[in-house]
Amino acid sequence: MDSMQSLTDLRKAWWVYAGVAMPVAETVLVASGSSAIGFSSLRILFGLFTLGFFPGFLTVRALFPNETMTALEIVLLSVFLSLVIAVGTGMGLGLGPFFNAVNVSLVLTGYSVLCSLAAAYRNFFRQEKPDA
């Protein structure tokens, strides 16, 4: 299957689209500052995934493309890495006057988008060199 066909197959590449869409939606919800009950529920749901899962998951996908890891290993490593990335982001932004919800969300969204692009490239577009 061609690389572009693999990327457009949602069964194989759902994580690329979810890794971009969910953090971007979280950033829009945080920046809007809406406190309506429906938006608050979405902010909590998207925020948990943006802070606690997607940065680590996309990092795992970028570092270990096409590896044979069990789902449990991927989930545990993703949650741990996400928490490390979120804490590091918070500490980095806390060094200056930049520590607020919008800035943290923007930085984590940027990180998720970059990792999603890197992981998609490594998983779908990188050509393996045949053994000589």
C-alpha positions as CSV (number, residue, x, y, z in Angstrom):
1,M,0.0,0.0,0.0
2,D,1.2,3.5,-0.9
3,S,2.3,5.9,1.9
4,M,-0.4,8.4,1.1
5,Q,-3.0,5.7,1.0
6,S,-1.9,4.5,4.4
7,L,-2.1,8.0,5.8
8,T,-5.7,8.4,4.5
9,D,-6.8,5.0,5.8
10,L,-8.4,6.0,9.1
11,R,-8.0,2.6,10.6
12,K,-4.3,2.8,10.4
13,A,-3.8,6.6,10.9
14,W,-6.5,7.6,13.4
15,W,-3.8,8.7,15.9
16,V,-2.4,11.2,13.5
17,Y,-5.7,13.0,13.1
18,A,-6.7,12.6,16.8
19,G,-3.3,13.8,17.9
20,V,-3.8,17.1,16.0
21,A,-7.6,17.6,16.3
22,M,-8.0,17.1,20.1
23,P,-5.2,19.4,21.3
24,V,-6.3,22.1,18.8
25,A,-9.9,21.8,20.0
26,E,-8.6,22.0,23.6
27,T,-6.7,25.1,22.9
28,V,-9.7,26.8,21.2
29,L,-11.9,25.9,24.2
30,V,-9.3,27.2,26.7
31,A,-8.7,30.4,24.8
32,S,-12.4,31.1,24.4
33,G,-12.8,31.0,28.2
34,S,-16.4,29.7,28.0
35,S,-17.8,28.4,31.2
36,A,-21.0,26.8,29.8
37,I,-21.6,23.3,31.1
38,G,-21.2,21.6,27.7
39,F,-17.9,23.4,27.0
40,S,-16.6,22.8,30.5
41,S,-17.2,19.0,30.0
42,L,-15.4,19.1,26.7
43,R,-12.5,21.1,28.2
44,I,-12.1,18.4,30.9
45,L,-12.3,15.5,28.4
46,F,-10.0,17.1,25.9
47,G,-7.7,18.4,28.6
48,L,-7.2,15.0,30.1
49,F,-6.2,13.6,26.8
50,T,-4.1,16.6,25.8
51,L,-2.2,16.7,29.2
52,G,-2.2,13.0,30.0
53,F,-2.0,10.9,26.9
54,F,-1.4,12.4,23.4
55,P,2.0,14.1,23.9
56,G,3.4,10.8,25.2
57,F,1.6,8.6,22.8
58,L,2.8,10.7,19.8
59,T,6.3,10.7,21.2
60,V,6.2,6.9,21.5
61,R,5.0,6.7,17.9
62,A,7.7,9.0,16.7
63,L,10.5,7.2,18.6
64,F,9.4,3.6,18.0
65,P,7.7,3.4,14.6
66,N,6.3,0.1,13.6
67,E,7.6,-1.5,16.8
68,T,6.0,-4.6,18.3
69,M,4.9,-3.3,21.6
70,T,1.9,-4.5,23.5
71,A,-1.1,-2.1,23.9
72,L,-0.5,-2.0,27.7
73,E,3.2,-1.0,27.2
74,I,2.2,1.7,24.8
75,V,-0.5,3.1,27.1
76,L,1.7,3.1,30.2
77,L,4.6,4.7,28.4
78,S,2.3,7.2,26.8
79,V,0.8,8.3,30.2
80,F,4.2,8.5,31.9
81,L,5.8,10.5,29.1
82,S,2.8,12.8,28.8
83,L,3.0,13.6,32.5
84,V,6.8,14.3,32.2
85,I,6.2,16.5,29.2
86,A,3.4,18.4,30.9
87,V,5.4,19.0,34.0
88,G,8.4,20.0,32.1
89,T,6.3,22.4,30.0
90,G,4.8,23.9,33.2
91,M,8.1,24.3,34.8
92,G,9.6,25.9,31.7
93,L,6.7,28.4,31.4
94,G,6.8,29.0,35.1
95,L,10.3,30.5,34.9
96,G,8.8,33.6,33.4
97,P,5.5,35.3,33.4
98,F,4.1,32.9,30.8
99,F,2.4,30.3,33.1
100,N,-1.3,30.4,32.4
101,A,-3.7,27.9,30.9
102,V,-3.7,29.3,27.3
103,N,0.1,29.2,27.1
104,V,0.4,25.7,28.5
105,S,-2.3,24.6,26.0
106,L,-0.6,26.3,23.1
107,V,2.8,24.7,23.9
108,L,1.4,21.3,24.4
109,T,-0.7,21.6,21.2
110,G,2.5,22.7,19.2
111,Y,4.4,19.7,20.7
112,S,1.6,17.3,19.8
113,V,1.3,18.6,16.2
114,L,5.1,18.4,15.7
115,C,5.3,14.9,17.2
116,S,2.3,13.8,15.1
117,L,4.0,15.0,11.9
118,A,7.3,13.3,12.9
119,A,5.5,10.1,13.8
120,A,3.5,10.1,10.6
121,Y,6.6,10.6,8.6
122,R,8.5,7.8,10.4
123,N,5.6,5.4,10.2
124,F,4.3,6.1,6.6
125,F,6.8,7.9,4.5
126,R,10.3,6.8,5.6
127,Q,11.7,4.3,3.1
128,E,13.4,1.4,4.6
129,K,16.8,0.6,3.1
130,P,17.1,-3.0,2.0
131,D,19.9,-5.0,3.5
132,A,22.9,-5.3,1.1
